[in-house]
Amino acid sequence: MLRIIGVMDRQMLRRAGEDIACGYLTGLGWAVLDRNWRYQGGGLRGELDVVARTPDETLAVVEVKTRSGDGYGSGFEAVTPKKVLQLRALTAQWLLARGERFARVRIDVVSILAPPGGPVTLEHREAVA
């Protein structure tokens, strides 16, 4: 079981969570195509945490939510309908910027709980949008 030791600031925790998520996804045979892809334009602004290709050639945009405790709810609760709309719009921009086409595109969420000194848990929900 993986443990994160010591106090981390939010940016370090976020980065550690994304590293854990990418390791998990590549372990499933996924190819990570992009990380922390940022876009700003036309009134849209945001970031895609992880963009990956699954073994069945689906494009999966993965929102990674890492928490050190459950005081603010689970990572899944942070992916609101407004956030889903933003992720869809950002995904369209990513596809345009890359000039790529996929028959199937979906948005997944990986929620990681990493309490200081405690075991790290990861939950993955596919096709939340």
Backbone torsions as a table, in degrees:
resi	resn	phi	psi	omega
1	MET	NA	133.1	-178.8
2	LEU	-78.8	140.0	176.6
3	ARG	-128.2	140.8	172.9
4	ILE	-105.7	123.9	-172.5
5	ILE	-109.2	140.4	175.4
6	GLY	89.7	-177.8	-178.2
7	VAL	-95.5	131.5	178.0
8	MET	-119.1	145.7	172.3
9	ASP	-78.6	170.2	-173.9
10	ARG	-60.0	-40.3	-179.1
11	GLN	-65.5	-41.6	178.3
12	MET	-65.5	-40.8	179.1
13	LEU	-64.1	-43.1	178.7
14	ARG	-60.7	-46.9	-179.1
15	ARG	-63.7	-43.5	178.0
16	ALA	-61.5	-41.3	178.1
17	GLY	-62.9	-42.3	178.3
18	GLU	-66.0	-37.9	176.3
19	ASP	-62.4	-43.8	178.7
20	ILE	-62.6	-45.1	-179.7
21	ALA	-61.6	-43.9	-179.9
22	CYS	-64.7	-40.0	176.0
23	GLY	-61.2	-42.1	177.6
24	TYR	-62.0	-48.2	-177.4
25	LEU	-65.1	-43.4	178.8
26	THR	-66.1	-30.4	174.5
27	GLY	-64.1	-24.5	175.5
28	LEU	-83.3	-3.6	-178.1
29	GLY	93.4	12.0	179.1
30	TRP	-81.5	151.4	174.0
31	ALA	-104.6	119.9	177.4
32	VAL	-79.1	120.3	-177.7
33	LEU	-95.1	-28.9	-177.6
34	ASP	-158.9	150.5	174.3
35	ARG	-134.6	139.3	176.5
36	ASN	53.4	44.7	179.0
37	TRP	-76.5	122.9	-176.6
38	ARG	-109.2	146.9	177.8
39	TYR	-141.9	143.2	172.7
40	GLN	-148.6	122.1	178.4
41	GLY	168.1	150.0	176.2
42	GLY	56.8	32.4	179.4
43	GLY	83.5	-0.5	178.8
44	LEU	-108.3	137.1	179.4
45	ARG	-149.0	135.7	176.7
46	GLY	167.1	-170.6	-175.5
47	GLU	-139.8	141.7	170.4
48	LEU	-99.8	121.3	-176.6
49	ASP	-65.1	-55.7	-178.5
50	VAL	-139.2	132.1	173.1
51	VAL	-118.8	125.1	-173.7
52	ALA	-140.5	158.1	174.7
53	ARG	-108.3	126.0	179.7
54	THR	-81.9	166.1	179.0
55	PRO	-58.8	-25.2	178.2
56	ASP	-92.2	17.8	175.4
57	GLU	69.0	25.7	172.4
58	THR	-87.0	139.3	172.4
59	LEU	-85.2	121.3	178.6
60	ALA	-115.2	118.6	172.6
61	VAL	-94.2	120.7	-172.0
62	VAL	-112.6	116.1	174.0
63	GLU	-86.7	122.6	-178.6
64	VAL	-105.4	124.2	178.3
65	LYS	-120.4	117.8	-178.3
66	THR	-115.1	130.5	-179.8
67	ARG	-125.9	147.6	174.5
68	SER	-94.4	-9.2	178.4
69	GLY	-162.8	179.5	-177.4
70	ASP	-104.5	17.7	-179.7
71	GLY	-61.8	-27.5	179.6
72	TYR	-108.2	17.2	-179.2
73	GLY	84.9	179.6	-179.2
74	SER	-76.2	163.8	175.9
75	GLY	-61.7	-30.0	-178.9
76	PHE	-66.6	-34.0	-179.6
77	GLU	-65.7	-22.7	-179.4
78	ALA	-78.0	-12.9	-179.9
79	VAL	-94.1	84.0	-176.6
80	THR	-81.8	168.1	174.6
81	PRO	-55.3	-36.8	177.3
82	LYS	-63.7	-42.5	179.1
83	LYS	-64.0	-40.1	178.9
84	VAL	-61.5	-43.0	177.8
85	LEU	-60.6	-42.3	178.0
86	GLN	-63.3	-43.7	179.9
87	LEU	-63.1	-39.4	177.4
88	ARG	-62.5	-45.2	179.7
89	ALA	-65.0	-41.3	177.9
90	LEU	-65.3	-38.3	178.1
91	THR	-61.5	-42.0	177.8
92	ALA	-61.0	-40.8	178.7
93	GLN	-67.9	-38.0	177.5
94	TRP	-62.1	-44.8	179.4
95	LEU	-61.9	-42.0	177.6
96	LEU	-63.4	-45.9	-178.3
97	ALA	-63.3	-37.1	-178.8
98	ARG	-86.5	-17.1	-178.1
99	GLY	66.0	30.1	-177.3
100	GLU	-106.7	157.4	176.8
101	ARG	-130.5	141.2	176.2
102	PHE	-134.3	139.3	177.6
103	ALA	-68.1	-31.7	-178.4
104	ARG	-129.9	132.2	177.6
105	VAL	-132.7	135.9	178.8
106	ARG	-146.0	164.3	176.4
107	ILE	-115.5	125.5	177.5
108	ASP	-112.6	162.2	173.4
109	VAL	-128.7	132.6	170.6
110	VAL	-112.9	121.4	178.3
111	SER	-108.5	126.5	-178.0
112	ILE	-120.8	130.0	174.1
113	LEU	-109.7	118.0	-175.8
114	ALA	-129.4	75.8	179.5
115	PRO	-69.1	145.0	179.9
116	PRO	-55.7	122.9	178.5
117	GLY	75.9	-2.7	-177.9
118	GLY	-104.9	174.5	179.3
119	PRO	-71.5	144.8	178.0
120	VAL	-89.1	131.8	175.9
121	THR	-118.5	145.6	-178.3
122	LEU	-129.6	133.7	174.0
123	GLU	-128.6	135.7	-176.2
124	HIS	-121.5	125.0	174.2
125	ARG	-115.7	123.5	-179.4
126	GLU	-90.8	149.9	172.2
127	ALA	51.5	51.4	175.1
128	VAL	-72.6	-18.6	176.8
129	ALA	-154.9	NA	NA
